Amino acid sequence: MSNYKTVFFTLGILQIILGISMVFPIIVQLVFNEFDSSFISASIITIIFGILFFLSNLDHNKKLSLQNAFLLTALSWISIAVFGSLPFIFSELNLTITDSFFESMSGITTTGSTIINNLNSSPKAILLWRALLQWLGGIGIIIMAITLMPIMNVGGMQLFKVSSSDTSEKILPKTKEIALRLIFIYLILTFLCSFFYNISGMNFFDSLTHSMTTIATGGFSNYNESIGYFNSVKIEIISIIFIILGSIPFIAYIKFLSGKKNVFYKDTQIKSFVKIIFFSILILFFYLFFFNENFSDITLRSISFNVVSILTGTGYVTQDFDSWGSFPLIYFLILMFIGGCAGSTACGIKIFRVQILYLFLKNQLKKIIYPRGIFVIKYDNNNINEKSMASIISFIYLYIIIFFIIAALLSLSGLDFTTSISGAATSISNVGPGLGELIGPNGNFSELPNFSKWTLSLGMILGRLELFAILVLFLPSFWMK
């Protein structure tokens, strides 16, 4: 067990941080005269477990092997989801363990699917906790995507190594340095988002919670109507801007601060990301203009907002897009799969994998036309070797297979076709709302059977941790020295 001391030592620190962060909802309880023992009890339990993990592994060797990196990644999210569910269990909302875990997992994976029926009248402390979970999940996935996942060779993430000398043994000290920069940038963006929300009409509490779920591209809102509750052009524009800022690679911010001022319009992912948004808005606008009889009720503003929200996996909604017709729903389903940029808070397959798959297919066609030709796949001026290519293709293949498995499991629990398909897509792509009356923009996940909720929770963590980081733990060879 000594090989895993670093893993459990780190888990202990994470649990202590999680427990301490429950102090903020306690303060909110006092401010809004909603005080009860739910967060105090949850905080004490979480911190005690964290201290036990911390003290029992003080003699760790400060090295993180590749095996440890996988284990730490999986256990971090699972343990935070478990302990993060305690405030929901102890709250006055009378949530079951299944519902509490679902809400917590949806928060920490920045999915944004909810089982709470009446958000408008829910305790302020619970609303803040949901936002905090997404905010912590957002910064957590950024740090892991930039530091751990590249050395784990997960789904082509090795293309984003900060340095060619990165190894699992060197990653911990480097993580501390990079994490501090990322947290600073993340805090600044959150503060700016909150400030602009506030001066645009949100009260202080709403601006704070919505800024956290906006930057994390999580989508938890304090209202059943989501951002649509405010019915404000200013708020929606601010939301779009900061969702996009949260969906571009955070390593670009570090490069920008290091002097590379042209990084934002030179980065291949960012350029494609902006193009997808622009052309998606145009496509849906012209479709709705020519084929939707109720086009007068649909604005370019609502199309733009929902395109950005769905593509990035944020899940905020301003209008019931279920009524837009069949094509927009299929198109939104495609956007769910694509997702945002690698190294950001966004989810989905990620734009760089879609780009490289396109280059691979184009290369294969060239080989058919010119059998003796030698064609090298380049991405962002870097050669893509066979190992990286195989990793990306296997990731996309596995992503699709797991999507269909989740959809099949959901249908087994009695859900209709639309709910099963969109539920599978929204969980593995960490989007939030699905399609249809039950889990669509105007619904939530409270009426789903418990089996479906556990299935969706599994889909959320698989999608958030790039599939392989979880699945590899079930291989017997993984546990062999």
N, C-alpha and C positions, 0 to 999 in steps of 0.2 A: 504493500500500500504506500510505501515511502515515495514511489514514483509519482504519486498523485497528490503529494502534499502541497505543491505549488497551486494546483487546481483548487483544492479546498480552502487554502489560505486566501486565494483571490475571491472565491465565493463568499467567504466570511466577510471580507471588506465590502463586497457588493451588498450583502444583507444588512450590514450596519448602516451603509449609506441609505438603503431603502427604508430602514426603520427610522432613521433620523429625518428623512424627507417627509414622514408622516406628521411631523411637528407642524408643518404648514397648514394642513387641513384642520389640525387642532386649533390653531390660531384663528382660522376662518370660523370655526364653530363658536369660539368665544365672541368674535366680532358680530356675528349674525344671530347670537343667542340661540344656537342650535346644539349646545354642548351635550354630548353623551360620551360613554366610555369606549365607543367602537374603535376610534383611532388610537387611543392610549393603549388599549389591550393589544391591538394589532402591532403597534410599535414595539411594545415590551417583548412580545413573543418573537418578532423578527430580529430585534437587536440581540436577544439572548442567544438565539441560534447562530447569529453572525459571530458573536463573541466566542462561542464554543468552537466554531470552525476556525476562527482566527487563532485562538490560543493553542488549540491542539495541533496546529501545523506551523508553529513559529520556526521550527527547525528545517523548513523547506530549503531546497538548494538554489532557489531563484532562477532555475532553468525551466524552459517550457518546450518539451519535445513536440513533435508533430502530432503524436497521439494525444498528448495533453491538450494541445490547442483545440482539437476537435471536441474533446470531452468538456473543456471549459466553455466553449461556445454554446454547446447544447445545454449543459447544466445551468449556465447563467440565465438563459431565457426561461427555462422551465422553473427554476427555483424562484425567480422574481415573479413569474406568473402565479405560482402557488402562494407565496407570502403576500403578493399584491392583492390577492383575492380576499384576504382576511378582513379588511375594512368593509367590503361588500357583505361578507357573511355576518359580521357583527352589527351592521347598520340596521336602521328601522325600515328598510325597504323590503324586508322579509324575503330576501333572495335565497334560493337553494344553493348548495355547493356547486352544482353544475352551472347555474347561471352566473354565480360569482366568479368562478374560474374562467368562464367564457368571456365575461366582461373584462377581466384582468388580462387574459391572453390577447384579446382584441386591442387592449390598450398598449401593452408592452411591445406588441408586434406592429404597432401603428396601423392596424387594420381599420378600426372605426366602426365595426358592426356592434350594435348594442341590443341588449335585451330589456333595457329600462323603458317602460311604457310612457311615463309622464316625466320627461326631463324638465319641463317648465316649472314643476313644483318640487323637484328633487332637492335634497339638502345641498347647500352650497359646498360643504366640505367634500361630499361625494363627487360633485362636478369638478372641483379642483383636483381631486385625486385622479380622476379619469384623465384630466389634462396632463397632470404630472407624469403619469405612467407613459403616456404617448411621448412626452418631451424627453423622458429618460430613455425610452426605447429608440427615439430618433438619434440622440447623440451616441447611444450605445452601438447602434448598427453602423454609424459612420466610422467610429473608431475601429470596430472589428473589420469593416470592409477595407479600410486603408492599411491596417496593421496585421491582423491575423489571417484573414482570408487569402491574401496573395501568397503567403508562405504555405497555406494549406492546399494550394492549387485547385480551388473549388470553382468549377464551371468557367474557367478562363480568367479568373480574377488575378492569376499570377502576372497578367499583363500590366497590372497596376502597382507593382512593387515600387515602393518609394526609392529603394536603392537596390542595385543588382547584388549587393552583398548581404541582403536580408536573409537571415536564417532563423529557425525556430529558437535557437539558443540565444540569439542576440535581440529578439523581439521585445522582451519586457522593458529594458531600459529605453529603447527607442520609442516604445508605446507611450511612456510617461511624457517624453518630450513632445511628441506629435499630439497626444491627447490634450495637453494643456493649450496648445494653439487652437485645436479644433473646438474645445469647450469655450474658449474666448470668443471665437468667431460665431459660434452657435448662440452664445449669450447676447452678443451685440445684435445679431439678426432678430432674436426674440424680443429684445428691448425695443428696437426700432419698429417692429411689427405692432407691438402693444401700444407704443406711442401714437402711431398713425391710426390704429383702430380707435383709440380713445378720442383723438381730436376729430374723428369722422363721425362720432355719434355713439359709440359703445360706452357703457359705464366702465369704471375701473376694473371691476371683477370680470366682466365679459371680455374686455380687451386683453386682460392677462391670460385667461384660460384659452381664448381663441388664438392668441399669438403663439402659445405653446403647441397647440394642435395644428396650426398652420405651418410653422417651420418644420415640424416633425412629419408633415404631410400625412397626418393621422386622421383628421376629420371629425373627431368627437366635438360635438357642440353642446351648449347648455339648453338648447331648445329642440323640440320635436321637428320644427320647420328648418332646422340647420341654419345656414347663413341667410337663407331666404326669409327668416324671421325679421331681419332688419330692413329688408326691401330698400337697400341703399346702394346706389351706383358707386359712391366713394368707397364704401366698405368692400364691395365686390372687386373693384379694381385693385385695392390694397391687398386683398386676399390673393388674387391672381399673381400679383408681383411677387409676394413673399412665398407663395407655393412654388413658383418657378425658381426662386432663389434657394429654396430648400431641396429642389430636385436636380440641381446641377452638381457635379463632383466637388466635394468640399476641398479636395486637394488643389483645385483651381484657385480657391481663396488664398491658400497658403502660398502658392506660386505667385499670385498677384501681390501679396504683401512682401514677397521676397524680391520683387522688382520686375517680374514678367507681366507688364501691363497689358499685353495683347492676348493673354491667355484665354479670355472669355470669348473672343471671336475667332480664335485659332483652333480651339479644342474641337475635335471631330464629333464627339458625342453631343456637345452643346449645340453645335450648328445643326445637326440632324434633329435634335430635340425641338429646337425652335421651328424648323421646317415642318415637322410632324404636326405641331400645334397649329401653325398657320394654314396648312393645306386641309387639316381636319375641320377647322372652322369653316373654310370655304366650301368644302364638299357638303357638309351638313346644311349650311345656309342655302345653297342652291337646291339641294334635294327638298328641303322643307318649303322653299319658295315655290317650286314647281309642282310638288306632289302632296303637300299637306293643306287641306282645306282650312285648317285653323291657324294658318301661318300668321295672321294678324295678332294672335295671342303669344307668338314666340318672337323673341327679340334677338338681335345679334349679341347683345349683352349676355343673355341666358345661354346661348349656344357656346360662346367663348368661355364662360365660367365653367360650364359642365364638362366641356372638352378638356380643359386644363385639370380640373378636379379628378376626372376619371382616369386620364392618362397617367397622372402622377401617383394615383392610388390614394389621393387625399380623401375623397368620398363626401366632401361638402356638396350639398345640392341647393339650388335656388328655385327649381321648377320640376314638376313631375314629367320627366322625359319619357316615361312609359307611354304617354299619349302621343308621342311624336311619330309613331309608325314603326314598322318592322325593321327597315333599313338602319335607322339611327341606333336601335337596340343592338343589332348585330355589329355595327361599327363600334359602339361603346364596348362591346365584348372583346373586340380585337384590341382596342386601346388598353383595356385592362391587362391583357397579356403582354403588350409591349413594355409599358412602364416607363420610368425615367432613366436617369443616368446612373452608372455604377459609382459607388463612393458617395452617394447622396442618401437622403432619407426616403427616397422613392422606392417603389417595389416593382414587381413584374419580372419578366425575362431580362430586361435591361436593354437599352438601345444599342450598346456596343456589340452584344451577341447577335442581334438582328442584323446589324451592319456587316459583321464578319460572316454570318451565314449567307448573306446576299453575295459577298465577295467570293465565298467558297463555291456557290452554285454557278456564278458567272465564270469562275475558273474552270469548273468541270465542263461547262459548255465549250469553252475555248479548247480544252483538251480533246473533245470529240471532233471539233472542226480541224484542229491542228495536232494530230496524234504525236508528232515528234517534237512539238514545242515544249519549252520549259517555262512555266508560269509561276511566279512567286506571289503569294498573297501578302499584301502590305496593309497595315492598319495604323494610321497616324504616324506614317513614316517608319514603322517598325515591322520587320518580317514576322509573320505568324508561323511558328513551327508546327510540326505534326502533332506534338503533344498538346499544345494549346488548342489546336483545331479540334482534336478528338474530344478534349474536355468540354468545349463549347457545344459541339454537336450532341454529345451524350447528355449534357445538361438539358438542352431543349427537348430532346427525345423523352427524357425522364419526366420533365415538366408536363408534357402533354399526356403521358401515360398516367401520372399521378392525378392530373386533372380529371381524366375519365374515371379513374378508380373512385375518387371522392364523389363525383357526380353519380356514379352507380350506387355507392353506399347511401347517399342522400335519397335516391329514388327508392331504395329498399325500405327506408323508414316511412314511406308513404307520400313523399313530396312530389308535386307535379314536375313536368319536364322543364319548364322555364325556371322554376325555383331551384331545381337540382343543378342544372347547368350553370346558372348565374351564381348560385351559392358556392359551387366548386371554384368558379373563376374568381369570385370576389375574395374567397378565403386564401387560395394559393397565391393570388396576386396582391393580397393585403389592401383591398380597395375600400370596403365598407358596405355600402348599399348594394343590393343585387338588383334583379329585375322581377317584375310581376307585382301583384297586389300584396303578397305576404311579406317579402323582404325588399321590395322596391323602394324608391325614393320616399314614399309616404308611409312605409311600413317599418318593422324592425324584426328582430330574430326571436322575440319572446315566445311566440306560438309554436316554434319548432320543437319536435320531440327531443328528449335528452340525448338520444343516440346521435341525432343530427348535429347537436351542439358540440359534442365531443369530437365528432368527425371533422367539423369545421375548425375546431380549436387545433386539431392535428394539422389540418391544411394550412392554418395561419403560421404555425412555427416552422413547418417545412418550407413554405414560401419565403418567410422572412430570413431564414438561415441558409438559403441557397440549396436546399434539398440534401446535398451530399453530407453536409455537416451533421445532419441527424441520421440519415440512412446508414452511414458508414459505421455507426455504433452498433448496428445489428449484425455486422459481419464477424464471425468468430475469429478470423485472422487479425482483426483490428486489436483484439485483446491479447494477442500473442506477442511476446517480446521479440 
